[in-house]
Amino acid sequence: MGLTKTEGFTKNQLELAGLAKALAHPARIAILQFLATQRDCICGDIVESLPLSQSTVSQHLKELKNARLIKGDVEGPSICYCIDEKNWQRAKTALGDLFRNFDPKNCC
């Protein structure tokens, strides 16, 4: 039997791939940029800042939350989102390590 899509890769590689997938859409980048400038934010504020419907923004928020880059708390009828500081730092380190590992002397 062959390997599954994820067998044979390290935990670090799988986590970095998941992070890259979460960052792989311009709407998610825009959401993260917006949240990085706010202490916290109601979903409606995010919707107003993007040229997307509320349901589409909610789907992107779900992806970012699944990647643990953001967290959300229910406040009455609304959900208040913010950057997940602990996991944001983890992602920053992981991406930095990936790019730091490049040695131009090893390039063709």
N, C-alpha and C positions, 0 to 999 in steps of 0.2 A: 504494500500500500504506500502511496506517495505522501509526501509531507503536506500538511495543511498550509494555508497561506501564512500562518504565524509561527509554525514550528521551526526551530533551528535559528531563531533570532533571540537576542538577549532581551531581558526585561527593559533595559535602557533604550534599545533600538525600537521596541514596540511602543514605549511611552513617547519617544520623540516622534515617531510616525503618527501617533494619535494627535499629538500637539500640532504637528504640521498640517494634518488634515483639518483640524479645527480652525487654523489660521488661513486656510486655502480659499477663502472667499472674501471679496472686497467688503461685503456688508458686515462680516464679522470683524474685520480690521477696523471699519468705521465705528462699530459698536464699542470695541475695546478702546479706541482713541477717545470716543465720547466719555466713556466711563472713567478713563484715566484722569480726566479733568474734573470729575465730580466726586463729592464725598459719597453720595448714593443717588439713585435715580429710579423714578417710577417708569415702568415700561412705556407709558404714554409719552414721556419726555423723549425717549429713544426713538419712538415711532415718528414723532414730529421732526426729528433731526435727520431722518433718512427718507429717500424717495421710494419707500416700500410700504406695503400694507401691514397692518398690525399682525395679521396671521403669519406673514413671511418673517417679520422681525421676531416674533415668538419662536419660530422654528430655528432661527439663527441663535437666539438666546439659549435655547435648549441645547444646541450643539456646544456652545461655549461653556455652558454649565456642566455638560457631560465631560468635557475636557478639564473641568475644575479650574478654569481660568476666571470664572465669575461665580458669585453666589447670589442667591435671592431669598428674601424674607417676605412673607405675606404680611401686609399691613392693611387690614380691612379688605376692601375689594380689589386692592392693587398689590402688585409684587414689586418690591424695591430691590434693585440690582446694584452690585458693586464688584470691583475687582477683588478676587480672593488673593489677598496679599501673600500668604504662605506659598500657594501654588504658582502665583505669578513669579515669585523669586525662583522657584524650582524650574519653571519654564525658561526664564531668563538665563539661568546657569546652564541648562541643557543645550539651548540654542548657541550660547556663547562657546561652550565646550566643542560643539560640532564644528564651528567655524575656526576656532583656535587650533584644531588638529590639522588643518591644512598647512603643508610645507611646500612652498612654491619650488623648492629645489627638487621635489619628487615629481614635478609635472613635466609632461613631454613637450 
